[in-house]
Amino acid sequence: MNKLKQEFLDILSSYQGILHKVTLVYYKTKAQREDMFQEILYQLWKSYPKLKKRESIGSWIYKVAINTSLSQINKNKEIEFREELPDLSASGGTEAELIKNEETRLLIEAIHQLNDIDKTVMLLYLDEKSYDEIAEITGLSISNVGVKINRAKKTLYHHLTKIYHERK
C-alpha cells in the first residue's frame, strides 16, 4: 500500500465519527446515511492529495462532509430530512454510540427543526469548534456565526421546552 493511501486510511480511522455525525443530522434513513457516507469518503479521497494544511484535518473533513451532503440534498430534492429519530437502541455501531441517552436524542430531534446552515453551525458548535473554525468551515463571518448560534440556541430551547411540557 502506498504512503498516501495509508495516511488517508489512518486519518479516516481517527475522524470517521465526523462523517457519522454529519450524515445523522442530514439524512433520514439508514440507507441514505450509508450512501452518503460512501460519497463523502469518495470526495475526501479525491481531494486529499491537494490538501495543503494537514494540521487542520478535522476542519477539512467537516467542510467536505457538510458541503457534499448539502450539495447532494440540493441535487436530489426527493431526499427527506429526518423528521423523527429511529429507534437506535437495538442497533450497534457508531450511530448508536452517538445517541447514548434520551436527552441526546431529543437534542438531535430539535436540531432537525433548524434550517440547513443552522444545523451545520450547531453541529460544529456542539462538537466544541471555535467560532473561527466554524467560520472557516461554513464560509460565514465570525460575527454571523455568533448570531446564528444564539438564534439557534433560542430555537432549540423553545423546541425542547415544548417537548418537555408535552411529556409531563
Residue pairs with C-beta under 8 A, 6 or more apart in sequence:
1 9
4 48
4 49
8 44
8 45
8 48
11 57
11 61
12 41
12 44
15 57
15 58
15 61
16 94
17 94
17 98
18 58
18 61
18 62
18 65
18 127
19 37
19 40
19 41
19 61
19 65
20 33
20 37
20 94
20 95
20 98
21 98
21 123
21 127
22 40
22 62
22 65
22 66
22 69
22 123
23 32
23 33
23 36
23 37
23 40
23 65
23 69
24 33
24 95
24 98
24 99
24 108
25 82
25 108
25 111
25 112
25 119
25 123
26 36
26 69
26 70
26 73
26 81
26 82
26 116
26 119
27 33
27 36
27 69
27 79
27 81
27 82
28 79
28 80
28 81
28 82
28 83
29 80
30 86
30 95
32 79
33 95
36 68
36 69
36 72
39 68
39 72
40 64
40 65
40 68
40 69
43 64
43 68
44 61
44 64
44 65
47 64
51 57
51 60
53 60
56 133
56 136
59 129
59 133
59 136
59 137
62 124
62 129
62 137
63 136
63 137
66 120
66 123
66 137
66 138
70 116
70 120
72 79
73 79
73 81
73 116
81 112
82 112
83 112
84 109
85 99
85 105
85 108
85 109
88 95
88 96
88 99
89 96
98 104
99 105
99 108
106 160
106 163
107 126
107 156
107 160
109 163
110 155
110 156
110 159
110 160
110 163
111 119
111 122
111 123
111 156
112 119
113 155
113 159
114 122
114 152
114 155
114 156
117 138
117 140
117 148
118 148
118 151
118 152
118 155
120 137
120 138
121 134
121 138
121 140
121 145
121 148
121 149
121 152
122 149
122 152
122 156
124 133
124 134
124 137
124 138
125 134
125 149
125 152
129 137
131 142
131 145
131 146
131 149
132 142
134 140
134 145
134 149
135 141
135 142
135 144
135 145
138 145
140 148
